[in-house]
Amino acid sequence: ADKKLVGQTALVTGGSSGIGMGVALALGKAGANVIVNYSSSAAAANEVVEQLKSFGSKAIAIKADVSKEDQVHNMFQEAISTFGTIDILVNNAGMQKDAKFDEMTLQQWQSVIDVNLTGQFLCAREAVREFLKRGMVPERSKALGKIICMSSVHELIPWGGHANYAASKGAIKMLMQTLAQEYGDRKIRVNSISPGAIQTPINKEAWETPKALDDLMSLIPYNRIGQPEDVGNLAVFLASDDSDYITGASIFIDGGMTVFEGFSKGG
Ligand code: NAD
């Protein structure tokens, strides 16, 4: 693979599993140094770090709950003191606490907003501060810094039983676009990746039985579930100068889920 990200440092939140792991490995293969953020399992994060090292990426794991201001601050301090700076933030950490709306507790609502939305705010703010403080990198003429927000098809498609999650992703769209607008002149690029169904622990019940997977296919024109590597490839593109004229965009990576297969036979 092309080493498009040599000399750059990427921080991936929630990088020890699923999409975050796929993104971390893809960025590392493209030559980036990678900080694998995790919130609970050091063992899983260290495994990703070992894989990254095996193909020559400098990698470390840092524990932080992205919804906690002090922990996010300390994570960025540690990352910057280890690698000198940060060039790429992938705001990936996220979770679901599903409930029928009339049964949803404030705790279920608040915890999803805290991680999926406030977590992206806290990490993006630290990244923007670092990009502005550092200024342009002399040997690079393109963007000063890049932020990739992990959104979802549910920034567009409403999702019954998941009002907290859908609200968090809808909000990410506006957070991302506002940052792209506010910092474009400072050469900071901000974009979202909006996945459809990617095979990870978060949506296990949607693919773990043949029946569930078959039902899922009725939503996906391209007739396969996505893999973390699919998202990793897109993240490398969005982090690299190949996408230098893309900012403020949500890129859907969903096997066509957002073309609404239910309408394929007409009305
Ligand atoms: P996952 O559960 O494997 O990954 C989520 C990661 O976030 C985990 O590593 C988890 O430990 C971490 N995390 C949770 N709370 C955290 C916190 N407070 N601080 C730091 N890390 C925390 O699931 P995934 O599918 O890989 O999800 C990754 C992202 O992709 C999420 O933002 C999710 O909303 C989004 N997404 C996933 C799909 C899909 O189909 N899998 C589709 C659309 C969007």
Residues whose N, C-alpha, C, O or C-beta is under 5 A from the ligand:
A	BS01	NAD	G14 G15 S16 S17 G18 I19 G20 Y38 S39 A64 D65 V66 S67 N92 A93 G94 M95 V115 M150 S151 S152 V153 P195 G196 A197 I198 T200 P201 I202 N203
